[in-house]
Amino acid sequence: MFTGAMLVVSLALATPASADKGQCSLTDYDTFDCDVATDGGGLTFGLPDGQVFAFALTDDDEGLGYRIPADATPGQRPVELGIFEPLPGQPGCWRALRNDTKFCASVFE
């Protein structure tokens, strides 16, 4: 698990080569404009307070969510938000299995 977390952190701290404009939401934040960076195995987007949300797929209908503090340093572990599953009827939205954390990410076309 630690290796996956560190990979997510390193991907999130790197400047994405291409990020798409979109709208995002995460529990405790209103919907906000964001830049969504995807890599085929997950996504990242910045939060309004400077933190980064990172999501890594682990299976077709399952993934791990992380919050990376705005002042994160190399080697610092992200805050694990747990395993997420898709929300039925809400494309682009996922919810954590262990609590009420939910995120949505949509890209403008």
Secondary structure, 3 states (H helix, E strand, C coil): CHHHHHHHHHHHHCCCCCCEEEEEEECCCCCEEEEEEECCCEEEEECCCCCEEEEEEEECCEEEEEEECCCCCCCCCCEEEEEEEECCCCCCEEEECCCCCEEEEEECC
